[in-house]
Amino acid sequence: MDTLIGKRRGFISSPYPNGQSYGDVVAAMAAFFREVIRDWNGRRLLLIGHSATRWALDALSNRGRLEDLVDAPFNWRPGWEYVIPETLGCVDNR
């Protein structure tokens, strides 16, 4: 059982020691999306990351709120596909 369930929400706006908050990861992924749109628009990319990367992608693609995603049960799939939203809008999960 995951011992961090319920505790992860505390790191949405406060960073892990010597690390980033989940909100920081969302902001970094939003910046990455903007670069991808600018430099790689229309191409397929492979992105390798960790759970915070996936939660940020889910939050930015409107698949859920960060507050809910960090504590949701994990269901492994062989891959996730995301389509970058045409506009990132005003996303702020910090």
TORPA-4810 file (N, C-alpha, C, O; in nm, 3 decimals):
<nodes>
NODE_1_0.084_-0.118_0.000_0.000_0.000_0.000_0.089_0.125_0.000_0.194_0.129_0.064_M
NODE_2_0.044_0.226_-0.071_0.119_0.350_-0.085_0.105_0.433_0.043_-0.005_0.476_0.076_D
NODE_3_0.215_0.454_0.114_0.211_0.527_0.241_0.206_0.678_0.223_0.190_0.752_0.320_T
NODE_4_0.219_0.726_0.098_0.215_0.870_0.073_0.075_0.922_0.041_0.053_1.043_0.036_L
NODE_5_-0.021_0.830_0.020_-0.157_0.875_-0.008_-0.205_0.961_0.108_-0.193_0.923_0.224_I
NODE_6_-0.261_1.076_0.074_-0.307_1.170_0.174_-0.200_1.270_0.214_-0.232_1.380_0.259_G
NODE_7_-0.074_1.233_0.199_0.037_1.323_0.234_0.084_1.404_0.113_0.143_1.511_0.129_K
NODE_8_0.059_1.353_-0.006_0.108_1.420_-0.128_0.046_1.559_-0.144_0.112_1.650_-0.196_R
NODE_9_-0.077_1.576_-0.102_-0.144_1.706_-0.117_-0.065_1.817_-0.048_-0.072_1.933_-0.090_R
NODE_10_0.009_1.784_0.053_0.091_1.884_0.122_0.205_1.936_0.038_0.267_2.037_0.073_G
NODE_11_0.234_1.868_-0.072_0.344_1.909_-0.158_0.295_1.970_-0.290_0.373_1.988_-0.383_F
NODE_12_0.166_2.002_-0.298_0.115_2.067_-0.418_0.175_2.206_-0.432_0.216_2.244_-0.542_I
NODE_13_0.181_2.281_-0.324_0.240_2.414_-0.333_0.370_2.428_-0.254_0.445_2.523_-0.274_S
NODE_14_0.396_2.335_-0.165_0.522_2.334_-0.088_0.615_2.228_-0.147_0.573_2.114_-0.165_S
NODE_15_0.739_2.264_-0.176_0.829_2.166_-0.238_0.875_2.059_-0.140_0.883_2.080_-0.019_P
NODE_16_0.904_1.943_-0.197_0.972_1.840_-0.121_1.106_1.897_-0.079_1.157_1.987_-0.146_Y
NODE_17_1.165_1.849_0.029_1.299_1.897_0.067_1.397_1.878_-0.050_1.408_1.770_-0.107_P
NODE_18_1.468_1.984_-0.083_1.564_1.983_-0.194_1.500_1.947_-0.327_1.567_1.891_-0.415_N
NODE_19_1.372_1.977_-0.344_1.304_1.941_-0.467_1.201_2.044_-0.509_1.210_2.162_-0.474_G
NODE_20_1.104_1.997_-0.584_0.999_2.081_-0.637_0.865_2.043_-0.575_0.847_1.932_-0.523_Q
NODE_21_0.772_2.137_-0.581_0.634_2.105_-0.547_0.569_2.047_-0.673_0.623_2.059_-0.782_S
NODE_22_0.453_1.984_-0.655_0.380_1.935_-0.772_0.336_2.052_-0.859_0.332_2.040_-0.981_Y
NODE_23_0.302_2.166_-0.798_0.268_2.286_-0.875_0.385_2.334_-0.960_0.365_2.380_-1.072_G
NODE_24_0.508_2.322_-0.906_0.627_2.357_-0.983_0.641_2.267_-1.105_0.679_2.312_-1.213_D
NODE_25_0.609_2.139_-1.087_0.619_2.044_-1.199_0.515_2.080_-1.305_0.544_2.073_-1.425_V
NODE_26_0.394_2.117_-1.263_0.292_2.159_-1.360_0.341_2.281_-1.438_0.326_2.286_-1.560_V
NODE_27_0.398_2.378_-1.369_0.449_2.498_-1.437_0.560_2.462_-1.535_0.566_2.516_-1.646_A
NODE_28_0.649_2.372_-1.496_0.757_2.329_-1.585_0.702_2.256_-1.707_0.752_2.274_-1.819_A
NODE_29_0.600_2.173_-1.686_0.540_2.101_-1.798_0.466_2.196_-1.891_0.465_2.175_-2.012_M
NODE_30_0.403_2.299_-1.836_0.335_2.399_-1.920_0.438_2.471_-2.008_0.413_2.495_-2.126_A
NODE_31_0.554_2.504_-1.950_0.661_2.567_-2.028_0.712_2.470_-2.136_0.739_2.511_-2.249_A
NODE_32_0.723_2.344_-2.101_0.764_2.242_-2.197_0.662_2.232_-2.310_0.700_2.225_-2.427_F
NODE_33_0.532_2.232_-2.277_0.427_2.229_-2.379_0.444_2.346_-2.476_0.433_2.329_-2.597_F
NODE_34_0.470_2.465_-2.422_0.485_2.582_-2.509_0.604_2.564_-2.605_0.596_2.602_-2.722_R
NODE_35_0.712_2.506_-2.556_0.828_2.479_-2.643_0.792_2.375_-2.750_0.829_2.389_-2.866_E
NODE_36_0.720_2.272_-2.709_0.680_2.169_-2.804_0.591_2.228_-2.913_0.609_2.199_-3.031_V
NODE_37_0.495_2.311_-2.873_0.407_2.374_-2.972_0.489_2.460_-3.067_0.466_2.459_-3.188_I
NODE_38_0.584_2.534_-3.013_0.667_2.623_-3.094_0.760_2.545_-3.188_0.773_2.579_-3.306_R
NODE_39_0.826_2.441_-3.135_0.934_2.376_-3.210_0.899_2.242_-3.274_0.965_2.200_-3.368_D
NODE_40_0.796_2.176_-3.224_0.767_2.040_-3.269_0.620_2.019_-3.305_0.574_1.905_-3.312_W
NODE_41_0.548_2.126_-3.327_0.404_2.117_-3.351_0.370_2.013_-3.458_0.427_2.014_-3.567_N
NODE_42_0.278_1.926_-3.425_0.234_1.823_-3.519_0.314_1.695_-3.516_0.279_1.600_-3.586_G
NODE_43_0.419_1.690_-3.438_0.502_1.569_-3.430_0.469_1.490_-3.305_0.417_1.544_-3.207_R
NODE_44_0.500_1.365_-3.311_0.481_1.277_-3.195_0.612_1.273_-3.118_0.719_1.258_-3.176_R
NODE_45_0.602_1.285_-2.986_0.720_1.284_-2.900_0.707_1.174_-2.796_0.597_1.137_-2.756_L
NODE_46_0.819_1.124_-2.753_0.824_1.030_-2.642_0.876_1.107_-2.521_0.982_1.169_-2.527_L
NODE_47_0.802_1.102_-2.415_0.840_1.171_-2.292_0.852_1.067_-2.181_0.759_0.989_-2.159_L
NODE_48_0.964_1.066_-2.114_0.986_0.973_-2.003_0.993_1.056_-1.876_1.070_1.152_-1.869_I
NODE_49_0.915_1.019_-1.778_0.912_1.094_-1.653_0.872_1.005_-1.538_0.882_0.883_-1.545_G
NODE_50_0.827_1.067_-1.433_0.783_0.994_-1.315_0.639_1.032_-1.285_0.576_1.101_-1.365_H
NODE_51_0.588_0.991_-1.174_0.446_1.013_-1.144_0.409_1.161_-1.144_0.300_1.196_-1.189_S
NODE_52_0.495_1.249_-1.094_0.463_1.392_-1.094_0.450_1.444_-1.236_0.368_1.532_-1.262_A
NODE_53_0.530_1.392_-1.328_0.520_1.430_-1.469_0.383_1.390_-1.523_0.317_1.469_-1.591_T
NODE_54_0.341_1.269_-1.495_0.211_1.219_-1.542_0.097_1.301_-1.483_0.003_1.336_-1.553_R
NODE_55_0.106_1.332_-1.353_0.000_1.413_-1.291_-0.006_1.550_-1.354_-0.115_1.604_-1.376_W
NODE_56_0.109_1.609_-1.384_0.112_1.741_-1.448_0.049_1.733_-1.587_-0.031_1.819_-1.623_A
NODE_57_0.084_1.630_-1.663_0.024_1.613_-1.795_-0.127_1.596_-1.786_-0.202_1.654_-1.864_L
NODE_58_-0.171_1.516_-1.689_-0.315_1.497_-1.669_-0.383_1.628_-1.632_-0.492_1.658_-1.682_D
NODE_59_-0.323_1.706_-1.545_-0.382_1.833_-1.504_-0.386_1.931_-1.621_-0.487_1.999_-1.641_A
NODE_60_-0.279_1.939_-1.698_-0.273_2.033_-1.809_-0.364_1.994_-1.926_-0.410_2.080_-2.000_L
NODE_61_-0.389_1.866_-1.941_-0.477_1.821_-2.050_-0.621_1.807_-2.002_-0.705_1.747_-2.070_S
NODE_62_-0.650_1.864_-1.885_-0.786_1.868_-1.830_-0.844_1.731_-1.798_-0.964_1.710_-1.808_N
NODE_63_-0.758_1.639_-1.760_-0.805_1.507_-1.720_-0.827_1.499_-1.570_-0.865_1.394_-1.518_R
NODE_64_-0.804_1.609_-1.500_-0.828_1.607_-1.356_-0.760_1.721_-1.284_-0.674_1.791_-1.338_G
NODE_65_-0.802_1.738_-1.160_-0.741_1.839_-1.074_-0.621_1.778_-1.003_-0.626_1.663_-0.960_R
NODE_66_-0.516_1.854_-0.992_-0.394_1.804_-0.929_-0.422_1.751_-0.789_-0.366_1.650_-0.748_L
NODE_67_-0.509_1.820_-0.716_-0.542_1.777_-0.580_-0.600_1.635_-0.577_-0.577_1.561_-0.482_E
NODE_68_-0.673_1.599_-0.682_-0.732_1.465_-0.690_-0.634_1.364_-0.749_-0.630_1.248_-0.707_D
NODE_69_-0.556_1.408_-0.846_-0.466_1.318_-0.918_-0.358_1.259_-0.827_-0.325_1.141_-0.840_L
NODE_70_-0.303_1.341_-0.736_-0.190_1.294_-0.655_-0.229_1.181_-0.561_-0.143_1.104_-0.517_V
NODE_71_-0.356_1.169_-0.528_-0.401_1.064_-0.438_-0.486_0.956_-0.506_-0.536_0.866_-0.439_D
NODE_72_-0.501_0.966_-0.638_-0.581_0.867_-0.710_-0.508_0.734_-0.717_-0.385_0.731_-0.720_A
NODE_73_-0.583_0.624_-0.720_-0.518_0.493_-0.736_-0.441_0.488_-0.868_-0.483_0.548_-0.967_P
NODE_74_-0.332_0.418_-0.867_-0.247_0.408_-0.986_-0.284_0.282_-1.063_-0.278_0.171_-1.010_F
NODE_75_-0.320_0.300_-1.189_-0.351_0.189_-1.278_-0.253_0.193_-1.395_-0.265_0.276_-1.484_N
NODE_76_-0.156_0.102_-1.393_-0.053_0.100_-1.496_-0.113_0.066_-1.632_-0.200_-0.020_-1.643_W
NODE_77_-0.065_0.136_-1.734_-0.096_0.106_-1.874_0.038_0.105_-1.946_0.134_0.168_-1.900_R
NODE_78_0.047_0.036_-2.058_0.174_0.033_-2.129_0.216_0.169_-2.184_0.332_0.186_-2.222_P
NODE_79_0.128_0.263_-2.189_0.163_0.396_-2.236_0.046_0.490_-2.223_-0.070_0.448_-2.222_G
NODE_80_0.076_0.615_-2.214_-0.028_0.717_-2.209_-0.008_0.806_-2.330_0.105_0.837_-2.366_W
NODE_81_-0.117_0.847_-2.392_-0.108_0.940_-2.502_-0.178_1.069_-2.463_-0.287_1.068_-2.407_E
NODE_82_-0.112_1.179_-2.493_-0.166_1.311_-2.463_-0.164_1.394_-2.589_-0.072_1.385_-2.671_Y
NODE_83_-0.266_1.474_-2.605_-0.269_1.573_-2.711_-0.255_1.707_-2.641_-0.332_1.740_-2.551_V
NODE_84_-0.157_1.784_-2.684_-0.135_1.913_-2.622_-0.252_2.005_-2.654_-0.287_2.022_-2.771_I
NODE_85_-0.313_2.063_-2.552_-0.425_2.153_-2.578_-0.379_2.271_-2.665_-0.267_2.320_-2.650_P
NODE_86_-0.467_2.316_-2.756_-0.430_2.429_-2.842_-0.397_2.551_-2.759_-0.309_2.629_-2.795_E
NODE_87_-0.465_2.567_-2.650_-0.432_2.675_-2.560_-0.420_2.616_-2.420_-0.504_2.538_-2.378_T
NODE_88_-0.317_2.654_-2.351_-0.300_2.604_-2.215_-0.391_2.679_-2.120_-0.409_2.637_-2.006_L
NODE_89_-0.447_2.790_-2.164_-0.537_2.866_-2.079_-0.465_2.916_-1.954_-0.344_2.937_-1.954_G
NODE_90_-0.540_2.934_-1.852_-0.486_2.984_-1.725_-0.483_2.868_-1.628_-0.574_2.853_-1.546_C
NODE_91_-0.381_2.786_-1.636_-0.369_2.670_-1.550_-0.278_2.706_-1.433_-0.162_2.742_-1.453_V
NODE_92_-0.330_2.695_-1.314_-0.249_2.722_-1.196_-0.292_2.626_-1.087_-0.396_2.646_-1.024_D
NODE_93_-0.212_2.522_-1.066_-0.244_2.421_-0.966_-0.159_2.436_-0.841_-0.151_2.343_-0.761_N
NODE_94_-0.097_2.552_-0.823_-0.015_2.572_-0.705_-0.100_2.606_-0.587_-0.047_2.627_-0.477_R
</nodes>
